[in-house]
């Protein structure tokens, strides 16, 4: 009953995405299992209990980002219990969130992206669709979840923008590049030959059976293209989003503009790309400056 109500709270009150809801619920299930082994009711758990739970998890989970998410999940769950009057005091209030490890996302070079694009077989029924997908992920910085949920009715070709729904059901306008528009229009011609499933007519991207694409389908498609292009570094659809932001910054775009394009609520999330840029600048100095080349 509590977990079912918590699910509803996350979906309706917090407006979290399905993936975020799943992650929070997985962490709270860990808490319930831990409490059951110690005959502790999670609703009655004390600060000491929660600290012991975190300590046991930290012994096996050394990644600070995962640790921070676990603490965030506890905060969310006990705020829910407080909100629904199941408890009178939040025992998680004094829990400390570990500082995440510095993380620099993988980024593709312009040449590598060109190689991926060149690997697309345009003679196949999916060729134009796959090219349009790459153009939107890299050319507009969409999340893969935003791409697969994109509606045709939310693409304004005359004005050159798309209305996308991001995290927390927040909508934003994203520019549609001329290249993305061109390849999407080619895909629309191919799309006419599909038998589209009822209720999925407005989704922008479909598979050959007329169903909307899944995240996994986009991931597999990109993996195959990278393999054909000879790219061995780890690449996911999110890598194209990182590359979009990094290349904008490297070419002089304002960080605030990049924040709006990516749909980041907080500018500190966007600032990770400044670290990537500094890292690249340092590499360039070490590699190309004659004082370093003589050593």
LUMKE-457449 format. One record per residue (C-alpha): z, y, x; residue in three letters. Coordinates in steps of 0.05 Angstrom, whole numbers, plus 5000, padded with zeros to 4 digits. Example, Ala and Ser with C-alpha at 12.3 -4.5 7.8 and 13.67 -1.06 7.14 Angstrom:
<vexkes>
515649105246Ala
514349795273Ser
</vexkes>
This chain:
<vexkes>
500050005000Unk
501950495055Unk
495850335098Unk
491250395038Unk
494251075021Unk
493751285094Unk
486351105093Unk
485251555033Unk
489252105067Unk
484852075129Unk
478452075089Unk
480052595036Unk
485553045064Unk
483453035137Unk
475952955123Unk
475152505184Unk
468852115199Unk
468651365188Unk
469051235263Unk
475251685270Unk
478551355210Unk
477250675240Unk
480250875308Unk
486551165276Unk
487550545233Unk
486650085292Unk
492150455329Unk
496850445270Unk
495549705260Unk
498049615332Unk
504349985313Unk
505449535252Unk
504448905294Unk
509249155347Unk
514549335294Unk
513748655259Unk
515248295324Unk
521748695330Unk
523748685256Unk
522949445251Unk
520049785190Unk
514850285215Unk
517150775162Unk
524150755190Unk
522050775264Unk
525851255308Unk
523451675366Unk
526251145413Unk
522250605377Unk
515851005383Unk
517051145457Unk
518150405469Unk
511750245431Unk
507850735474Unk
510950475538Unk
508849755521Unk
501849985506Unk
501350415568Unk
502849805612Unk
496249495589Unk
492250125573Unk
491750575635Unk
486251035608Unk
489651695592Unk
484551865538Unk
486351225500Unk
493751375510Unk
492752085483Unk
488951815422Unk
494751335409Unk
499751905409Unk
495152305364Unk
494851715316Unk
502351685312Unk
502852425298Unk
497752355243Unk
501051755211Unk
508052055209Unk
505352715183Unk
502252305127Unk
509051975113Unk
512252665112Unk
506852945068Unk
507652385018Unk
515252445018Unk
516351755047Unk
520552045104Unk
524652675111Unk
523752785186Unk
517852645232Unk
520152185289Unk
513652305327Unk
514753055333Unk
517453035404Unk
512452525431Unk
508752785492Unk
501152705497Unk
498852505567Unk
493952965600Unk
487052635597Unk
483552435662Unk
477952895682Unk
471652615652Unk
464652825669Unk
459552525620Unk
453152215647Unk
447152685646Unk
439752545652Unk
435052975694Unk
428953295662Unk
424652795701Unk
428552205674Unk
427752455602Unk
420252535615Unk
420251815639Unk
423651585575Unk
418751965532Unk
412851675571Unk
415550975558Unk
414651045483Unk
408850625457Unk
405651085406Unk
400950535382Unk
406750165348Unk
409050325277Unk
415650595306Unk
412550995362Unk
412151675328Unk
419051565297Unk
422151405364Unk
418952015397Unk
421652455340Unk
428552155350Unk
428652305425Unk
426153015412Unk
431753135362Unk
437352825404Unk
435253185467Unk
431853795437Unk
437253975387Unk
443453625415Unk
444853215352Unk
450252685351Unk
447351995334Unk
451551995270Unk
448352665251Unk
441452395265Unk
442051765222Unk
445052175165Unk
439852725169Unk
436252855102Unk
428953055097Unk
430953565045Unk
435353905098Unk
429654025146Unk
426654715138Unk
420054705173Unk
418055415155Unk
424355705186Unk
424955195241Unk
432054925231Unk
435854325204Unk
442254305164Unk
446553755194Unk
453353485176Unk
457953395235Unk
465153165245Unk
469853295188Unk
464053385140Unk
462754075171Unk
455654315164Unk
451754745213Unk
444754995223Unk
441154715284Unk
434354965310Unk
428454495304Unk
424054525366Unk
416454555357Unk
415953885394Unk
420953555347Unk
417253835286Unk
410553595312Unk
412952875323Unk
416952855259Unk
410653045220Unk
406952475254Unk
412652015235Unk
412252265163Unk
405052025160Unk
407151325184Unk
413051335137Unk
408451375077Unk
406350655090Unk
413450385084Unk
416650095022Unk
422750545021Unk
428950244990Unk
431650574928Unk
436951094942Unk
434651195015Unk
428451615001Unk
431452255029Unk
433851975096Unk
429652255153Unk
429251615195Unk
428150915169Unk
426950225199Unk
420749815184Unk
424149505122Unk
425250185091Unk
432650235105Unk
435950815141Unk
437350695214Unk
444150495241Unk
447550765304Unk
446450085337Unk
438950105323Unk
438350785357Unk
442550535416Unk
438249905425Unk
431750305420Unk
434150785475Unk
436550215519Unk
429649895516Unk
426150545533Unk
430850655593Unk
429449955618Unk
421950065614Unk
422750745648Unk
426650425706Unk
433050825692Unk
439050415713Unk
444850905699Unk
448750805634Unk
445151165578Unk
446951235504Unk
444551715450Unk
450452165468Unk
447652215539Unk
441752605509Unk
446653075475Unk
450353185541Unk
443653305575Unk
441653815522Unk
447954215534Unk
447854155610Unk
440554375616Unk
441754965571Unk
447655195614Unk
443855085678Unk
438255535652Unk
442856105633Unk
444955975561Unk
451556285540Unk
457255785531Unk
458956055462Unk
451855925438Unk
452155215465Unk
458855125428Unk
455555325362Unk
449454885374Unk
453854275388Unk
458654415331Unk
464854425375Unk
470854715339Unk
474154915404Unk
470855245464Unk
474954825512Unk
470954215490Unk
464554565510Unk
467454785577Unk
466654075604Unk
459354265617Unk
461554815665Unk
464854285707Unk
458453875707Unk
454654495730Unk
459554645786Unk
459153915807Unk
451553965811Unk
451954615850Unk
456554305901Unk
451853705909Unk
446054175920Unk
449854545975Unk
451853906010Unk
444853616005Unk
440454216021Unk
444354726062Unk
442154676135Unk
449254716161Unk
450854086123Unk
444353736140Unk
445653816215Unk
452153416211Unk
</vexkes>
